[in-house]
Amino acid sequence: MGKPYNLPPGVATLLAHLCCFEGRLPQGAPTSPVISNMICAKMDSQLQRLAAANRSTYTRYADDMTFSTARRTMPTTIAVANDLGQIQPGVELQTIITENGFTIHPEKIWLRGQDRRQEVTGVIVNEFPNLPRKFINQVRAMLHAWERYELPAAQSEFAARHDHKHRRPGTSAPRFEVVLKGKIEYLGMIKGTSSSTYLRFLDKLGRLEPRLASGRGSGLELLFRRYEALCKSTDPQGRGFLLQDLLRDTFAHFSISVEKSFTRNAGGEQIDGAFILNTRHFIAECRWREAVADIRQVDGLLGQVLRSGNQTMGVFFSINGWSGNVPVLLKQNPDKVIILTNGEDFRCVLNGEIGLEKLLEEKIKELHFRSEPFLSGNEIISRERG
């Protein structure tokens, strides 16, 4: 083996045999990244020096090279725009790559400013690492296909429509569940394992096949981690939609079926969710706003309940609670059909301190026996212990 490694012929031959298959160097093998780094070592050093001299940063993944800079424009030694507005590599950049035996693909040169989506090897890097919406939707669709059509049908559909890689004769497509698990873990690597999206997908995967989510925590622990992630969210509107997903999954964990949001009365009413518990029917209103809820929002739910059947009650779920006069005013209503639930109640459930069904039943009992629309989860727990 030549410079700079200078290994004896026998060692070099052995390494070559380990890296080859049927006399050829395969693409995508476990050894490929190391080999590419060995081949590109000299060029990487030269390009790093070029980038540093121009107050820029150079990175490479396999054959994808990226230069980034905080300057207002990209240095001309790295990239320039011709008279037609097409981007071309700078002379110095072109020289280094060519002298190292490589050729730049003319159709794979991009220049992206901060006002456009900056994507590197499929990862969006404008402000923080993120993945394209297409990838998120694909994972969601795979989970849905497995849940609705079961695994064999999802595997067949995946092999027929989405697995387009060239494989050796006699080899089959990878198992659907393994591909899905890999995509979810890749999402967690990019967005972080505290990402509510990652935790939501992991939770659903664990419910479809518990072994695939083993070691990541129990179903209830994953739900709690999703809630903690939402508490740190800086997107109030998006957080509200994700809260509805989290609540549905929490109810599913406790084997309580929930109807997703729907409209009724010719589209005049939007119902956040509905469920049945011990022959009672419930309509739920979910809120997560900085300001506490007032009686107007609660009266909106009351109107929906009163326009429903006689067996219907309402659950007003507000993470940040409600103003002090809401329970007082609800007690004055002749129809005792609304119970109140807040974020602390939800935390008690996700912490495993009280079951969801127990929480709701005790609140209903408090409403019917003592005319109190709110009984906290902590108080219920204290009564049970006391």
N, C-alpha and C positions, 0 to 999 in steps of 0.2 A: 504494500500500500504506500502511495506517495506521500509527499508533504501535505499537511504538517504532522500526520499521524505516524508515518514511518514504521508500520507494523511488519513483522516478519511475514513472508509469503504464506506460510501455513496458517497463521492466525487470520490474515486477510482473507484467505480462501474459505476458512470456516465461517467467518462473519458473512461473506458473500452468500454462502449456501443457506445460512439461517435467514437471510433477507429475501431469498428468491423462492419461487414456487414453479416447479416444472421448467426450470432453467430461465425463468423470466422474473423481472422485478415487478410485483403486482402493485396496483394503485389502491390506496386506502387501507393498506395493511397496518398493523400496530407499529411496525418499524418505520413507516413512511415519514412521520414528522421528524424523527431523529435524522434520517438520511437527508431529508431536505435541508435541515439546519446545518448539517455537515457540509453539504454542497454549497450552501449560500453563506457560509460563515464569513468569507473574505468580502463578499458583496455587502452583507449586512453592516460590517464595520465601516466600509466606505460610505454607504448611504447614511449611516448614523452621523458620521462626521459632516457630510454634506448638509443634513438637516440642522445640526447644531450650529453650523456656520451661518445658517439663514434663520436662526431663531424659530426653528420648527421641530417637530417630533416625527420620527419614523417608526412604524411598526409593520410587521409582516406576519401573515398567517398563511402557511403553505405558499401559494403563488399569488396571493392578494397582498399588495403593498399599499400602505396608507401614509400620507403625509398630512399633518395638521399643524396649524399655526394660529397664534392669537393676533397676528398682524392683519391689517385691513385687507390686504391682497396677498395672494400666494406668491412667494419669490419666483422670479422668472427663471432662475436656475433649476427650479423644480417643475413648473408648469407655466405655459403661456397660451394665450388665445390668438389664433390666426385671424386674418382679415374676414373670414367667414364666421367667426365666433366659435370655431371648433377648438377644443382643448388639445394641446400637444405637450409631450414631455419636454422639459428644458434640456438644453444641449448637454449640460454636465450630468444630469440624471440619465439621459439617453446613453451617454458615453460609458458610464459606470456599468449599466446593465448589459450593454452590448459587449464590452470587454470581458465580462464574466460568462459569456457564452449564452445569454438569454435574449429573448425578443419580446418587446412589448406588444400586446394585442391591441390593435388600433381601435377596436370597438368597445374596449373595456377601460376607457379613461374617463373619469368623471371629476368635476370640480363643483363642490357644493358649499355655498355660503351658509351663514347661521340662520338665514330666513327660509331655508329649504330643508327638507328632511335629509339628514346625514346618516347614511346607512353603510355599515362596514360588516362584511361577511354575514349579512342578514340581521344584524343588530343595529337598532337606531341609537345614535350616540349624541344627539344634539345637546341635551342637558344632563341626562342620566341614562344608563343602559336600559333599553326597552325593546320589545319585539313588535313587529308589524301586526296590525289588526287581523290580517289574513291568517297568521299563525295561531292567534288566540281562538279565532272562529273555527279553525280546523280541529283544534283539541276539543272544543266544546261540541262540535258535530260528531267526533268519534265517541265521546262519552254518551251522547244522546243515542247514537246508533246502537251501542252496546246495551244501553238500558232498555231501549224500546224493542229492538229486534233480536236481542241476545247475541252471545259471542260468536257462534258459528256463522250466522248470517253477516255479522259485522266483519268477520275475517274474510269471507268470500267477496264481499263488496270492496273491501280494501285491496285485496289481491287483484281484482279485476279492473279497478278504476284508478287506483292511486300508486300502486307499486310498479313503477316503470323502469327500475334499475336493471341493467343487464347482468344476468346471473349465469353461472356455469350450468350446463345441461344437467338435469336431475336434481337441482337444488330448488327449494320452494321459497315462497315469500316468507319474511319473518313473521312471527306470531303477532297478531294484532295487539294483544294486551301488552307485549313487551315494547312495541313501537310507541304505544300510547304512554306507557310508564316513562319511557325515555324522553318523550316530548314534554311531559309534565315536569320532570326533573330538570330538563334543560331550561324550561321557563323559570323554575325556582332559582337556577344558577344565575340567570340574567337579571331577573327582577328582584331576587332575594327570597329566602324561604319564609320571610314574614309578610310577603305580598299576599293581599287578600285573594287575588286571582289564583295564585299558586295553591293556597290553602283550600280554596273552594274546589278546585279541580282534584286535589289530593284527597279531600274528604269524599267526593263522589266516587273516585276510583276505589277508595277503601271500602265503600259500601257495596260496590260491584264485586270486588275481589279483595277481601281483607289482607291476604298475604302480600299484595303489591304495595300496600301502605304500611306494612309492619315496620316497627322501629321509629316511625314518625309520630307516634302518639295515638291514643285511643280516639274514637270518633268524637267524643265529647271534648277531648283536649284540642282537637283540630278546630272544632267549632269555636272554642274559647279563644284560640289564637287568631282566628278570623275576626272575631269581635275586637280583640286588642288591636289588630291592624287597622280596622275601621276607625277606632277611636283616635288613631294618629293621622287619619286622612285629612288632607287639606282641600278636598273637593266635596263640599256639602251636598251638591246635587247628586253626584255619582255615589256618594256614601249612602244616600237615601234609597237608591235602587238596590244597592248591594245589601242593605239591611233587609229588604224584603226577601232576597235570595237566602240570606242567613237564617231568617225566621222560618222559612219553608223547610230548609234542611234540618233545623233544630226540631221542628215538629215531626219530620220524617224519622229523625233519630229516636224519638219517643213513640214511634208507630202511630202518629196521628196524621191522617191524610188532609192536605190543605189544597183548596182551590186557588189557582193563581189569580192575579188581578183580572177583573173583567168589568164590562159596562152592562147596564140594564136600563129598562124604561126608555127605550129608543135612544140610548146613548146619553141620557140625562144624568146618570149616576155612575161614578167610578168607584168600584169596590176594590180596596187594596188586597183583600184576601178573605177566605171563608173556610170554616172547618166544622166538623161534628165531633162532639165529645159527650159520651154517655147520653145519647139521644137528644142532646141539646144542640141547636144550630147557632153558630157564632159568625158575626161579621167583624172583621178586624180593620182598624185604622192605624197605620204606622207613620210615625213622625220622628225626624231627627234634625231639628233645627237649633240654632244657637239660643234663640229666645224660647222661653217656656211656653207651653200651649195655654190658650185661654178658653173660656166657655164657648166661644163661637165655633172653634174647631170640634169641640166635644159635642155640641148641639148638632153639627153636621152629621156625625156618626149616629146620634140619637134619631135623627130624622130617617136615616137609612134603615135603622132597626125597626122603627115603628111602621115603615112601609113594607116590612117583610112579614113572615108568618108569625103566629102567636108563640111558637117555640124558639124564636130567635132572640139572642142576646148580642151585645156588642163588647168588644175588647178594644179599649183605646190605649195604644202602646206608644208612649213618648219617651225616648231615651233621656231627654233632659227634664222630664217632669212637666208640671203644670202650675199655674198660678194658684195661690192659696184659696181663692174663692171657688175653684172648680168643684172640689168635693162637697162644699157647703151647698152650692146651687144644685148639684145632682141629687142631694138628699131631699130637696124640695119637690123633685119630680114625682108624680104619682106612679109613674112606670119605672120600676127598679130593674133596669135592663142593661146598664153600663157598668163594667168594672174597669179599673185603671191599673196600668202596669207601666213601670219605668225601667231605666237602665240597670238599677241596682237589683231589681227582681230578676232581670235577665242574667245578670252576673251570678246570682245565687244558683240559677239553674245550670249555667255552663260550668260553674265550679263543682258541680255535683253535690251541692248541699241540699237540694230539694228537687224532686222530679217535676217536670212541667205539668203533668196532670194534677199532681197534688197541689201545686201552686194555684192553678186555676180553680180547682174545686173548693179550696179554702177561701179564696176571694169571693166566689159565688155564695158560699155559706155565710160569710160576713155581710154580704149585701142583703141577703134574704132575711137573716136573723136580726141583724143590728142596723140595717139600712145604711151601712158604710160602703161607699163605692171603692174605697182603697184600703187594703191591708197589705203591708209590705212583706216581701219574702223573708226578710230578717226577723220580723215579728212572728211569722208562722214558724220559722225554725226555732225561735226562742220558746214558743209555746210547746212545741214538740219535745224539747229538751227539758222544759221545766216541769 
